[in-house]
């Protein structure tokens, strides 16, 4: 007999595994012949480029490079500042249980620290500590049973749930290109460092396309022929499109930007400019929140049903929020005093996340590299300073059962030396917070109807409630309905039956008991 099943197909997205590792990428660099010898290194900054990511059985492979800028003090009579560039290629294999080829990978890769050791005047050893966080997700299509049409009297135990339905995933390439003009009086000698930060990312939907926009903030420090140290910056637009069927404006969009390649090169001396090109890989997934009337269990008083059930892990109540943390502090750095600050490198880190009912409390610090002139001859010096902060995000839906993933980015910074020698720090951090619940749901995968071999029930049974009983389990056991038990026993609160309570259980009838 055909059951006439009505089912709804959805795609559930579930977190399989997450892992965070600190790895060290190491390499030696030979100083080019045209550069003077090294006395010591002063500052090193790097940008991570990811060439390829691959999900394999039991592991993840990531190929990339670290583009390094090293500022050093030259071993010459006047000890002036010079710059070096270097690239450290790496291939990192991360073992992950339950990981399978074809699953989706999200990653967050950041430089935590860089160590430089001068081996001799012409050779430097560099160690870069990378924090690599990977999250493995799988997508599974499931058919949720909604209704049985062709069998009368079927009883169902339903529950309503909010489930995230994955609409689709995709990626695209995008380039940020610009010619950054420098002071017309400057004759550029060399580039000392390049710092790249992504700011103001947003995603919008239009006609089955996702429009992804952001700004690449590029900050370049350079040396002039006259020995001056200068800083120039520019916000370069980044834009990409991802085609995705059935995507809509109401969907939840989660995007990620990764640098694949960087080109920074001075133009001719007459142009007084620097050409910058950055290639990005942008990925995005779209989901919506569906309210599902889920059938947890079912039976038929007049027929024998065999149910095959399976447990499915999924994500529910997904949210993506952006919050701004404004840090305003005055700090004392005696070495700087009234000297000029060339630049401050701001690297935020989160040390602890406390997830509470209604809020998240972040404890972290700003790792500051203050680059300043240490004397009247514009000699450069660097001072490290750690500035702790606490940031509270209020969210009514937050609780300790939530999974929270957070990305932080410095979107604005200003450092001013005041007349009393203190430094006023104004830093704005953007927190992108993804939160969700992990849930296991039981779905009825298959239903088979067999011959009803049960004996005819007596017209009435007297039953004493036992521990663990519910009206549903009692009705299912005696092949009747909850509604009939409630009516016969005049139950005012059917959800609150007590152990030892006497219940009259009527035989099922197609005619409802009044």
Residue pairs with C-beta under 8 A, 6 or more apart in sequence:
1 150
1 151
1 449
2 150
3 148
3 149
3 150
3 151
3 447
3 449
4 148
4 149
4 150
4 151
5 145
5 147
5 148
5 149
5 447
6 145
6 146
6 147
6 148
6 149
7 143
7 144
7 145
7 146
8 143
8 144
8 146
8 292
9 141
9 142
9 143
9 144
10 141
10 142
10 144
10 163
10 165
10 290
10 292
11 139
11 140
11 141
11 142
11 165
11 166
11 167
12 139
12 140
12 142
12 163
12 164
12 165
12 166
12 312
12 313
12 314
12 315
13 137
13 138
13 139
13 164
13 166
13 285
13 287
13 314
13 315
14 137
14 138
14 140
14 312
14 313
14 314
14 315
14 438
15 135
15 136
15 137
15 315
15 403
15 438
16 98
16 99
16 103
16 136
16 137
16 138
17 96
17 97
17 98
17 99
17 135
17 136
18 133
18 134
18 135
18 136
19 94
19 96
19 133
19 134
20 131
20 132
20 133
20 134
21 94
21 131
21 132
22 112
22 129
22 130
22 131
22 132
23 90
23 92
23 129
23 130
23 132
24 127
24 128
24 129
24 130
25 66
25 88
25 90
25 127
25 128
25 130
26 88
26 125
26 126
26 127
26 128
27 86
27 88
27 125
27 126
28 119
28 123
28 124
28 125
28 126
29 70
29 84
29 86
29 123
29 124
29 125
29 126
30 122
30 123
31 37
31 38
31 84
31 121
31 122
31 123
31 124
32 84
35 74
35 82
35 84
36 74
36 75
36 76
36 82
37 74
37 75
37 76
37 121
37 122
38 72
38 73
38 74
38 75
38 118
38 121
38 122
38 124
39 72
39 73
39 74
39 75
39 79
39 118
39 121
40 72
40 73
40 118
41 70
41 71
41 72
41 73
41 116
41 118
41 124
42 71
42 72
42 73
42 81
42 380
42 381
42 382
43 70
43 71
43 193
43 345
43 369
43 371
43 380
43 382
44 68
44 69
44 70
44 71
44 114
44 116
44 126
45 68
45 69
45 114
45 193
45 194
45 195
45 345
45 369
46 66
46 67
46 68
46 69
46 111
46 114
46 128
47 66
47 67
47 194
47 195
47 196
47 259
47 262
48 64
48 65
48 66
48 67
48 109
48 110
48 111
48 130
48 259
49 64
49 65
49 66
49 67
49 259
49 260
49 261
49 262
50 62
50 63
50 64
50 107
50 109
50 258
50 259
50 260
50 281
51 63
51 64
51 65
51 260
52 61
52 62
52 63
52 64
53 60
53 61
53 62
53 63
53 105
53 107
54 60
54 61
54 62
55 99
55 100
55 101
55 102
55 103
55 104
55 105
55 136
56 99
56 101
57 99
57 100
57 101
58 95
58 96
58 97
58 99
58 100
59 93
59 94
59 95
59 96
59 99
60 93
60 94
60 96
60 99
60 105
60 134
60 136
61 91
61 92
61 93
61 94
62 91
62 92
62 94
62 107
62 109
62 132
62 134
63 89
63 90
63 91
63 92
64 89
64 90
64 109
65 87
65 88
65 89
65 90
66 87
66 88
66 90
66 111
66 128
66 130
67 85
67 87
67 194
67 262
68 84
68 85
68 86
68 87
68 88
68 114
68 126
68 128
69 83
69 84
69 85
69 191
69 192
69 193
69 194
70 83
70 84
70 85
70 86
70 116
70 124
70 126
71 81
71 82
71 83
71 192
71 193
71 221
71 380
72 81
72 82
72 83
72 84
72 124
73 79
73 80
73 81
73 82
73 380
74 80
74 81
74 82
75 121
78 377
79 379
80 227
80 379
81 192
81 223
81 229
81 379
81 380
82 190
82 192
82 223
83 190
83 191
83 192
83 193
83 223
84 124
85 191
86 126
88 126
88 128
90 130
92 130
92 132
94 132
94 134
96 134
96 136
98 136
99 136
100 138
103 136
103 137
103 138
104 136
104 137
104 138
104 139
104 169
104 285
105 134
105 135
105 136
105 137
106 134
106 135
106 137
106 256
106 283
107 132
107 133
107 134
107 135
107 258
108 131
108 132
108 133
108 407
109 130
109 131
109 132
109 133
109 258
110 130
110 131
111 128
111 129
111 130
111 131
111 347
112 129
112 130
112 131
112 349
113 128
113 129
114 126
114 127
114 128
114 129
115 126
115 127
115 129
116 124
116 125
116 126
116 127
117 124
117 125
117 126
117 127
118 124
119 125
135 405
139 166
139 169
140 312
142 312
142 443
143 443
143 445
144 292
144 294
144 295
144 443
145 295
145 443
145 444
145 447
146 293
146 295
148 154
148 298
148 447
151 300
151 303
151 449
152 302
152 510
153 300
153 301
153 302
153 481
153 508
153 510
154 298
154 299
154 300
154 305
155 298
155 299
155 300
155 301
155 475
155 476
155 481
155 482
156 295
156 297
156 298
157 295
157 296
157 297
157 298
157 472
158 293
158 294
158 295
158 296
159 293
159 294
159 296
160 291
160 292
160 293
160 294
161 291
161 292
161 294
161 316
161 439
161 441
162 289
162 290
162 291
162 292
162 316
162 317
163 289
163 290
163 292
163 314
163 315
163 316
163 439
163 441
164 252
164 287
164 288
164 289
164 290
164 314
164 315
164 316
164 317
164 318
164 436
165 287
165 288
165 289
165 290
166 285
166 286
166 287
167 244
167 246
167 247
167 251
167 285
167 286
167 287
167 288
168 244
168 245
168 246
168 247
168 285
168 286
169 283
169 284
169 285
169 286
170 210
170 242
170 243
170 244
170 283
170 284
170 285
171 242
171 281
171 282
171 283
171 284
172 212
172 240
172 241
172 242
172 281
172 282
173 240
173 260
173 279
173 280
173 281
173 282
174 212
174 238
174 239
174 240
174 279
174 280
174 282
175 238
175 277
175 278
175 279
175 280
176 216
176 236
176 237
176 238
176 276
176 277
176 278
176 280
177 236
177 276
177 277
177 278
178 218
178 234
178 236
178 275
178 276
179 267
179 271
179 273
179 274
179 275
179 276
180 218
180 220
180 232
180 233
180 234
180 273
180 274
180 275
180 276
181 232
181 272
181 273
182 188
182 222
182 230
182 232
182 272
182 273
182 274
183 230
183 272
184 272
186 222
186 224
186 228
186 230
186 272
187 224
187 225
187 226
187 269
188 222
188 223
188 224
188 225
188 266
188 269
188 272
188 274
189 222
189 223
189 224
189 225
190 222
190 223
191 220
191 221
191 222
191 223
191 264
191 266
191 274
192 221
192 222
192 223
192 229
193 220
193 221
194 218
194 219
194 220
194 262
194 264
194 276
195 218
195 219
195 220
195 345
196 216
196 217
196 218
196 219
196 259
196 262
196 278
197 216
197 217
197 219
197 409
197 410
197 411
198 214
198 215
198 216
198 217
198 238
198 257
198 409
199 214
199 215
199 216
199 217
199 235
199 409
199 411
199 430
200 213
200 214
200 215
200 411
201 212
201 213
201 214
201 255
201 257
201 432
202 212
202 213
202 214
203 210
203 211
203 212
203 213
203 253
203 255
203 284
204 210
204 211
204 213
204 249
205 211
205 247
205 248
205 249
205 251
205 253
205 286
208 243
208 244
208 245
208 246
208 247
209 241
209 242
209 243
209 244
209 247
210 241
210 242
210 244
210 247
210 253
210 284
210 286
211 239
211 240
211 241
212 238
212 239
212 240
212 241
212 242
212 255
212 282
212 284
213 237
213 238
213 239
214 237
214 238
214 257
215 235
215 236
215 237
215 238
216 235
216 236
216 237
216 238
216 278
216 280
217 233
217 234
217 235
217 236
218 233
218 234
218 235
218 236
218 276
218 278
219 231
219 232
219 233
219 343
220 231
220 232
220 233
220 264
220 274
220 276
221 229
221 230
221 231
221 342
221 343
221 371
222 229
222 230
222 231
222 232
222 274
223 229
223 230
224 230
227 378
228 378
229 342
229 373
229 378
229 380
231 342
231 343
232 274
234 276
236 276
236 278
238 257
238 278
238 280
238 282
240 280
240 282
242 282
242 284
244 286
247 286
248 288
250 288
251 286
251 287
251 288
252 286
252 287
252 288
252 289
252 318
252 319
252 320
253 284
253 285
253 286
253 320
254 284
254 285
254 286
254 287
254 320
254 434
255 282
255 283
255 284
256 282
256 283
256 284
257 280
257 281
257 282
258 280
258 281
258 282
258 283
259 278
259 279
259 280
260 279
260 280
260 281
261 277
261 278
261 279
262 277
262 278
262 279
263 275
263 276
263 277
263 278
264 274
264 275
264 276
265 274
265 275
266 273
266 274
266 275
267 273
267 274
267 275
287 318
289 317
289 318
294 441
294 443
295 444
296 442
297 307
297 444
297 472
297 476
298 305
298 307
298 444
298 447
299 305
299 476
299 479
300 449
301 479
301 480
301 481
301 508
302 452
302 479
302 508
303 449
303 452
304 449
304 450
304 451
304 452
304 453
304 454
305 447
305 448
305 449
305 450
306 447
306 448
306 449
306 450
307 444
307 446
307 447
308 444
308 445
308 446
308 447
308 448
309 442
309 443
309 444
309 445
310 442
310 443
310 445
311 440
311 441
311 442
312 440
312 441
312 442
312 443
313 438
313 439
313 440
314 438
314 439
314 440
314 441
315 436
315 437
315 438
315 439
316 436
316 437
316 438
316 439
317 397
317 435
317 436
317 437
318 434
318 435
318 436
319 395
319 397
319 433
319 434
319 435
319 436
320 432
320 433
320 434
321 393
321 395
321 432
321 433
321 435
322 430
322 431
322 432
322 433
323 391
323 393
323 430
323 431
323 433
324 411
324 428
324 429
324 430
324 431
325 362
325 389
325 391
325 428
325 429
325 430
325 431
326 426
326 427
326 428
327 366
327 387
327 389
327 425
327 426
327 427
327 428
327 429
328 424
328 425
328 426
329 387
329 424
329 425
330 418
330 422
330 423
330 424
330 425
331 385
331 387
331 422
331 423
331 425
332 421
332 422
332 423
333 370
333 383
333 385
333 423
334 421
335 372
335 374
335 381
335 383
336 370
336 372
336 383
336 417
336 421
336 423
337 417
337 421
338 417
338 421
339 372
339 373
339 374
339 417
340 372
340 373
340 417
341 370
341 371
341 372
341 415
341 417
341 423
342 371
342 372
342 373
342 380
343 371
344 368
344 369
344 370
344 371
344 413
344 415
345 368
345 369
345 371
346 366
346 367
346 368
346 410
346 413
346 427
347 366
347 367
347 368
347 369
347 410
348 364
348 365
348 366
348 367
348 408
348 409
348 410
348 429
349 364
349 365
349 367
350 362
350 363
350 364
350 406
350 408
351 363
351 364
351 365
352 362
352 363
352 364
353 360
353 361
353 362
353 363
353 404
353 406
354 360
354 361
354 362
354 363
355 398
355 399
355 400
355 402
355 404
356 398
356 399
356 400
357 398
357 399
357 400
358 394
358 395
358 396
358 398
358 399
359 392
359 393
359 394
359 395
359 398
360 392
360 393
360 395
360 398
360 404
360 433
361 390
361 391
361 392
362 390
362 391
362 392
362 393
362 406
362 431
363 388
363 389
363 390
364 388
364 389
364 390
364 391
364 408
365 386
365 387
365 388
365 389
366 386
366 387
366 389
366 425
366 427
367 384
367 386
368 384
368 385
368 386
368 387
368 425
369 382
369 383
369 384
370 382
370 383
370 384
370 385
370 415
370 423
371 380
371 381
371 382
372 380
372 381
372 382
372 383
373 379
373 380
373 381
374 380
374 381
387 425
391 429
391 431
393 431
393 433
395 435
397 435
398 435
401 437
402 435
402 436
402 437
403 435
403 436
403 437
403 438
404 433
404 434
404 435
405 433
405 434
405 435
406 431
406 432
406 433
406 434
407 431
407 432
408 429
408 430
408 431
408 432
409 429
409 430
409 432
410 427
410 428
410 429
410 430
411 428
411 429
411 430
412 426
412 427
412 428
413 425
413 426
413 427
413 428
414 424
414 425
414 426
414 427
415 423
415 424
415 425
415 426
416 423
416 424
417 423
418 424
454 479
456 507
457 478
457 479
457 480
457 507
457 508
458 507
459 506
459 507
460 504
460 505
460 506
460 507
461 478
461 504
461 505
462 502
462 503
462 504
462 505
463 474
463 478
463 502
463 503
463 504
463 505
464 500
464 501
464 502
464 503
465 474
465 497
465 498
465 499
465 500
465 501
465 502
465 503
466 499
467 499
469 497
469 499
470 497
471 482
471 485
471 486
471 491
471 494
471 495
471 497
472 482
474 485
474 503
474 505
475 481
475 482
475 484
475 485
475 505
478 505
479 508
480 505
480 506
480 507
480 508
481 508
482 494
483 512
484 506
484 508
484 509
484 512
484 513
485 491
485 494
485 503
485 504
485 505
485 506
486 494
487 512
487 513
487 514
488 504
488 505
488 506
488 513
489 503
489 504
491 497
497 503
506 513
